[in-house]
């Protein structure tokens, strides 16, 4: 592979990395929207958000394939194993100008991924709290005394107490 061909491949890789940056930024925005919509309990908007996520999945998969193909091409060009060629190792093999461009994309991706991990943790905590709250509400509505109408035999078989109502009919 000539130097010009390698430069073209690196430029293509930079474009793919820019696509990855846009994808992570979009994912951060979607996590924020998901939390907001969960709090509002806006089912219609949640359905639209899910449809949007599904529709963009193909574009992200195509970007992922392009990145893997470029990585393999660059690894062959530099005589490296494709699985071992990382952005850090690639930077060491590139001229200064391209090295700076790859380093900038890598730094941006690292910061976005750190933020994505934090946002994911916050979203998972919110979903967990919503689930816990919904279970507590179900217990209040369907188990009037706060005690379970389910018991277990010594062998572990579940038995439902038949003398309890599902919903209290008292006014």
C-alpha positions as CSV (number, residue, x, y, z in Angstrom):
1,X,0.0,0.0,0.0
2,X,1.4,3.4,-1.0
3,X,1.7,6.3,1.4
4,X,-1.1,8.1,-0.4
5,X,-3.4,5.1,-0.1
6,X,-2.6,4.9,3.6
7,X,-3.4,8.5,4.1
8,X,-6.7,7.9,2.4
9,X,-7.4,5.0,4.7
10,X,-6.5,7.1,7.8
11,X,-8.8,9.9,6.5
12,X,-11.6,7.3,6.1
13,X,-10.9,6.1,9.6
14,X,-11.2,9.6,10.9
15,X,-14.6,9.9,9.2
16,X,-15.7,6.6,10.9
17,X,-14.4,7.8,14.3
18,X,-16.5,11.0,13.7
19,X,-19.5,8.8,13.1
20,X,-18.7,7.0,16.4
21,X,-18.6,10.3,18.2
22,X,-21.9,11.3,16.8
23,X,-23.4,8.0,17.8
24,X,-22.2,8.3,21.4
25,X,-23.5,11.9,21.6
26,X,-26.9,10.7,20.2
27,X,-26.9,7.9,22.7
28,X,-26.3,10.3,25.5
29,X,-29.1,12.5,24.3
30,X,-31.4,9.4,24.1
31,X,-30.6,8.3,27.6
32,X,-31.4,11.8,28.9
33,X,-34.7,11.7,26.9
34,X,-35.4,8.2,28.3
35,X,-35.1,9.3,31.9
36,X,-37.2,12.4,31.2
37,X,-40.0,10.3,29.5
38,X,-39.9,7.6,32.3
39,X,-40.5,10.3,34.9
40,X,-43.3,11.8,32.9
41,X,-44.7,8.3,32.1
42,X,-45.2,9.4,28.4
43,X,-45.7,6.0,26.7
44,X,-46.3,7.5,23.2
45,X,-43.0,9.4,23.3
46,X,-41.2,6.3,24.7
47,X,-42.5,4.3,21.8
48,X,-41.2,7.0,19.4
49,X,-37.8,7.0,21.1
50,X,-37.6,3.2,20.8
51,X,-38.5,3.3,17.1
52,X,-35.8,6.0,16.6
53,X,-33.2,3.8,18.4
54,X,-34.1,0.8,16.3
55,X,-34.0,2.8,13.0
56,X,-30.5,4.1,13.7
57,X,-29.1,0.6,14.7
58,X,-28.4,-0.3,11.1
59,X,-26.4,2.8,10.4
60,X,-24.3,2.2,13.6
61,X,-23.7,-1.4,12.5
62,X,-22.5,-0.2,9.1
63,X,-20.2,2.3,10.8
64,X,-18.9,-0.5,13.0
65,X,-18.2,-2.8,10.0
66,X,-16.4,0.1,8.2
67,X,-14.2,0.7,11.2
68,X,-13.3,-3.0,11.4
69,X,-12.5,-3.2,7.7
70,X,-10.3,-0.1,7.9
71,X,-8.6,-1.4,11.0
72,X,-7.8,-4.7,9.1
73,X,-6.5,-2.8,6.0
74,X,-4.3,-0.5,8.1
75,X,-3.0,-3.5,10.1
76,X,-2.0,-5.2,6.9
77,X,-0.4,-2.1,5.6
78,X,1.7,-1.6,8.7
79,X,2.4,-5.4,9.1
80,X,0.5,-5.7,12.4
81,X,-2.1,-8.1,13.7
82,X,-5.6,-6.6,13.1
83,X,-6.8,-7.5,16.6
84,X,-3.8,-5.8,18.2
85,X,-3.9,-2.5,16.2
86,X,-5.5,0.1,18.5
87,X,-5.8,3.8,18.0
88,X,-2.8,4.4,20.4
89,X,-0.6,2.0,18.4
90,X,-1.8,3.5,15.1
91,X,-0.8,6.9,16.3
92,X,2.8,5.8,16.8
93,X,2.9,4.7,13.2
94,X,1.4,7.9,11.7
95,X,3.0,11.2,10.6
96,X,2.6,14.1,13.1
97,X,-0.5,15.7,11.5
98,X,-2.5,12.5,11.2
99,X,-1.3,11.5,14.7
100,X,-2.8,14.7,16.1
101,X,-6.1,14.1,14.4
102,X,-6.4,10.5,15.6
103,X,-5.4,11.6,19.1
104,X,-8.0,14.3,19.2
105,X,-10.7,11.8,18.1
106,X,-9.5,9.2,20.6
107,X,-9.6,11.8,23.5
108,X,-13.1,12.9,22.5
109,X,-14.3,9.3,22.4
110,X,-12.7,8.5,25.8
111,X,-14.5,11.5,27.4
112,X,-17.8,10.7,25.8
113,X,-17.5,7.0,26.8
114,X,-16.8,8.0,30.4
115,X,-19.9,10.3,30.4
116,X,-21.9,7.5,28.7
117,X,-21.0,5.1,31.5
118,X,-22.1,7.6,34.1
119,X,-25.4,8.3,32.3
120,X,-26.0,4.6,31.9
121,X,-25.5,4.1,35.6
122,X,-27.9,6.9,36.4
123,X,-30.5,5.5,33.9
124,X,-30.2,2.0,35.3
125,X,-30.7,3.4,38.9
126,X,-33.8,5.3,37.8
127,X,-35.3,2.2,36.1
128,X,-34.5,0.1,39.1
129,X,-36.2,2.7,41.4
130,X,-39.2,2.8,39.1
131,X,-39.5,-1.0,39.3
132,X,-39.1,-1.0,43.1
133,X,-41.8,1.7,43.4
134,X,-44.2,-0.2,41.1
135,X,-43.7,-3.4,43.1
136,X,-44.5,-1.4,46.3
137,X,-47.6,0.0,44.7
138,X,-48.7,-3.4,43.6
139,X,-48.3,-4.7,47.2
140,X,-50.3,-1.8,48.5
141,X,-53.2,-2.3,46.1
142,X,-53.3,-6.1,45.9
143,X,-52.1,-7.1,49.4
144,X,-54.2,-5.0,51.7
145,X,-52.5,-5.7,55.0
146,X,-49.1,-5.4,53.4
147,X,-48.7,-9.1,54.1
148,X,-48.3,-11.6,51.3
149,X,-51.1,-13.9,50.5
150,X,-48.6,-16.4,49.3
151,X,-47.1,-19.0,51.6
152,X,-44.8,-21.9,51.1
153,X,-45.0,-25.5,52.2
154,X,-42.0,-27.2,53.9
155,X,-41.2,-28.7,50.5
156,X,-41.0,-25.3,48.9
157,X,-44.4,-25.4,47.0
158,X,-46.1,-22.1,46.8
159,X,-49.7,-21.8,48.2
160,X,-51.9,-18.9,47.8
161,X,-54.2,-18.1,50.7
162,X,-57.7,-18.3,49.2
163,X,-59.4,-16.2,52.0
164,X,-57.8,-13.0,50.9
165,X,-59.3,-10.8,48.2
166,X,-57.3,-9.4,45.3
167,X,-58.7,-6.0,45.7
168,X,-60.6,-4.6,48.7
169,X,-64.2,-3.9,47.8
170,X,-64.9,-1.8,51.0
171,X,-66.1,1.8,50.5
